[in-house]
Each structure stands twice: as structure tokens, then as C-alpha cells.
Amino acid sequence: RNRRHTQRRGPLIVYGEDAGLVKAFRNLPGVELSHVDSLNLLQLAPGGHLGRFIVWTRSAFTKLNDNWGSVNRESKQKTGYRLPRPVMANSDLNRIINSDEIQSKLRPAIKEVKRARLHKNPLNNLGVLVRLNPYALASRRLELQTQEKRKAAKALAIENARKGIKATPTPVQKKQAASDKKHSLRKKENYKRIIDDSLYVPKSTVIAPEKMDERRAAISAAAADIANKKFIIKMRGGPVKEEPVPEPVVEKKAAAPKKGEEKKEEKKEEKKAGKK
């Protein structure tokens, strides 16, 4: 940390007597040396991890009992210090736990464990949806079949369009076209009803089915007549300009005086006559 270059930890050499050992290993990268009287925990287990490779010399190994003592005798360097010994007289832990003395003080084991119910979403889980609605499986199958048919029909239509083949209408398309043809002449009246918010349909506007073809033929003939007239006018060079008819001159009559104005004029004449 706080260094530009970091180095891996190497083996640790623990010695009791130097005898030129420090000078021999001090130039090797990663190798560390430590005296047996001053062992450092950060060197024995760097980062709190056990398992570092440690090389003990003979002098250091024989000096461990004097420094730390043993289970039976105290340390010579540390007064009153003795290595800790296991508290358990019997190491068979399973036998101790299952003994009558221990089990009599424990509560009974829980046999029935209450587990939380897992709520599944039927919109995402098909199995739960089928459990709630048995028809969902058939509906899903029908939807997939419809998608496959639509996909195949689209591919066929694209291929026919590339080859220049006109696609034959399906029975549904034929039925829709016949319905559109039947109701095409009622569109304007229906739009008027929507705008006027009127639900009343007079009988005069209703066209009988047998007269639909006659009216359609009359409309097409009128359209053809208008187109012919426009074509003739265009060939002649435009419509004939008619001379404007002069409007009749009407003489303006003098407006009749109002009742109040007549009284004022009479008073003025009376005043003039009195002065004279």
C-alpha cells in the first residue's frame, strides 16, 4: 500500500542464532527473517490467512519450549504462562449431545416446519394458468397455430408479389368485400347520422337491396358523363365565355319621413308664421 510496486510474500525463516543467516538471505526478494524471541503475527499469518511457508532452524525449534512452555510445564521467559489445553475430557461431541443428561435440558425438536407459500404469477407461468383456467392451453395452442398460418401466408404473398402472381382472396376476404360493397352506398347517410346525433332513418333514404345495382349503375353513368364533358371542354380550349347580363336599373324612392320628424317640421312652420 502507498507504493508504486508491490511484492509477493515469500517464505519466512525463523532462527535462534544468526551465524551469518541474515546477511545470506537479506538480498532475496520476498524472503523474510524473524528471530524466535520476537515473532510477529503479521509475518506468521499475513492478512489473517494461515498457511505461510515457514522454515524453522534447529536453534529456533529447540527454543520454543523455553519461550512458550508446554501443557505440563510453564514458560521460562514468561512467568506463569502455560499453553492452553483442551477443556473437553471426551472429544466425542455427538455422544455428548445425544446423551440423556443433555437432551433432558433441551426443548423437543421441531418436526413440522412451516414453509412460506410460493406465489406464482399465472400470467408468466403457463402451468399455474392452466390450473386456474383449463381452456388456456387450448387458447394458447390456437394462438400459436394462427401465428404459423399468418407467417406462412405472408411468406407466400411476398413470393407471389415477386413473381407477379395475383393472390386469390380467402373466403373471409370475399365475405368482407361483399359486405363492404353492400354497405358502400349507405356511408354518406351514416356519416350524416353520426354528425347530427340522430338515430332516426327515414324510409326515403333506405335503398332496397334489389335497387342497389340500379343506383350504382346510375352513379357510374353520371360520373362518366361529367368526365366526357370535362374532356370536350378541354379539347375546345376551355369553356365558352358568356357575356354578362346587365342588371336592371331601379330608381331609388325618397324615404318617407318619420312621425317625429313631421311634428318637428310643423312646429318650425308655426314658429315662422307667428313671427311674421
N, C-alpha and C positions, 0 to 999 in steps of 0.2 A: 504494500500500500504506500502511496505517495512516492513511488519510484517509477522511473521510466521503464526499467527492465526488471522483471520478476524471475525468480529462480525456483526450480523444483526442490523439494526436500529430499535429501539423500539419507544414507544410514547414519545412525548415532553411535558413537564409540564411547563407552563408559570405562574409565580407567581409575585405578587406585594409585599407581605410581607412574610418574611421567616417563622417565627414561628415554627422552627424545621422541616420545609419541606425538606430542602436539606439533612439533616442527615438521614431522614426517607427513602429517595429514592436513596441515592448515592450508595448503595450496590446491587441494582437490575440491572442485565445485560441488556443492550440495552436501558434503560430509561435515558433520558437526561433532564436537568433542565435549564431554562433560565429566566432571570429577564425581566420584561416587558419594562424597560427603555433601555435595551441593547439587542434587538432582532437581531439574526444573520440569514441572508438569507440562508446560507448553512445548518442551522438547520431547518428552516421553510420548505425549499424545497431542500433536499439533492440530489445532482446530477442534479439539474434543473428540478426535477419531482415534480409536485404538488400532494397533496393528503395525506400528512403525518398526522397521528393521533395526534392531539394536544389537551391537556387538559388545559383549562383556569380556573384559580381560580377567585373568586369573586373580590378580590382586584385588580387583573391584568385587568379584563374586565372593571371595572369602571374607571380605569386609562387610558384607550385607548383614550377617547375623549380629555383628558387633553394633552396627548402626541402628537396626530395626528390631533386633531381638527375634524371638520366635513365640510359639504358642505356650511353651513351657517355661521360658526364662525371659527376663526383662532386658531392655536395651542398655548397653554400656554408655552410649553417647547421650541418650535421652533418659533422664531419670524417671522411673516409674512407668515407662511406656512398654506395652506388650502388644503384639499383633492380635487383632480381633479373631476370635474363634467362632465357629457356627453355634448359634443358640439352640438349634434343634438337636435333640438327642437321637431322634429317629428321622431319617430323611425320606421315609415313605409317606409322601404327602397324601396320596389317595386313601391309604389305610386310616390316616388320622381323620380326614374329613368324613369318611363313611362310618366312623366308629359311633357307637350308641351315645357316648358322652357328648360328642359334638352335635349329632343330629337331634338330640333331645332339646337342645337350646335354640335350634333353627326353626324358622317358620316352614310350613309344608310347601312343597314345590308347586308351582302353577302349571297345571296340566292343560287347561283350555286357554289358549291365547286368543284374545280378541284382536282381530286384524281389521284395519280400516278398509271399507269397501272401495274398490277402484271404479270410479265413474268414467265410463267410456262415451265418447261422442258418437251418436248414431249417424251424424252427417259425414263423418270421416271413416267410421268403422262399418263395413257392409254387414258383418255378422250380427252386430247389435241392431242394425236397421232391419234386417230380415226377421229378427226375433220380435221386434215391435210391429213390423208390417210385413207379413209373408208375401204380399204381392210386389214388394220392392225388387225382389230378384227377377221376376218376370218383366217388370218395367225396365230394369237395367239391361236385361238381355235384348228387349225390343229396341231400346235406345241405341245399343251397340250395333244391332243389325241395320237400323235405319242409317246410322253413320256410314257403315260399309256400303250400303246401296247408294247413298248420296255421293260418296267418294268415287265409286265405280262409274256412276252416271256422269259425273263431272269430267273424269278422265276420258270417257267415250265422247262427250260433247267436244272436248278440246281436240281430240284426234279427228273427228268428223269435220270440225271447222278448218283444220289444217288441210284436209283432203278436199274440202269444198262440198261436202255432202250435207244436205239439209236434214236436220234431226226430225224424226217423226214424233209428233206430240203424244204424250201419255194420255190415258183415259181421264186422269184428273185434270190435265191441262185442257183437254177437249171440253170437259164439263164446265170448266171455268170460263173458257172462251164463249161457249153458248150462253152462259149466264150473263156475261158482260154484254153480248150482243142483244140479249133480251131487254136489259135494263138501260141500254145506252141512251134511248130516246127520252127517258124519264129523268136524266141527270139534271137538266136545267130546272125543271119543276121542283125537284128535290132540293136543289141549292136554294131556290127561292123560299121554299118552306123553312129551311134551316135559318135563313136570314130573317124572315118575318116571324119566326117562332109560332107558326100556325100549323096545327095538326089536321085541319080540315082540307080534304082533297075534293074539289068539285068534280062531278061526273063528266063535265065537258072536257076536262084536261086528261082524263083517263083514256088511254088508247087501247082498244081491243087487240088481243094477240093476232087475230086474222088480218087486221088493218095495218099492222106494223110494217109489213113488206111494202104495201102501197105508199105509206108515208115516207119510208126510206127511199123508194124509187123517185117520189116527187121531189124530195130534198136534193137527191143527186142530180136530177134533171135541171132544177133551178140553179144549182151550182155550176153545171155545165153551160147553161145559158148565159150566166154572168161572166164566165170565163171567155165565151165566144165574143160577147160584146166588148170586153176589155181588149181582146186581140184585134178586133176590127178597128176600134178607136186608135190603137197603137199603129196599125198599118196605114191608116189615113193621115197620120201625123198629129194626132191629138184631137180632142173634142172640138166641135164647131162652136165658135163664139157667137152667142146670141146678143143682139143689140138690146141695151137696157130700155125698158118701157118707161116713158116719163110719167111721173106721178101727177095726178090732177091737182090744180091749184084751187085751194079753198080759201075764200075771203074770210078774214077774221072779223067777227062781230064784236061791237063795242060791249064791254062788260056792263051789265045793269048795275046802277048804283045801289048800295046797301041802304037799309032803312035808317040807320043812324046818320048817314051822310045826307040823305034827303032832308031830315029835320034840321041839320046844321045849315044847309043852304037856305031853307025857308026862313030861319031866324036871321041870317045875314040880310036877306032881301027886306024883311020887316024893319030892321035897323036902318037900312039905307032910306027906305020910304019915310020913316019918322023924322030923320034928319032933314030931309027936303021940306 
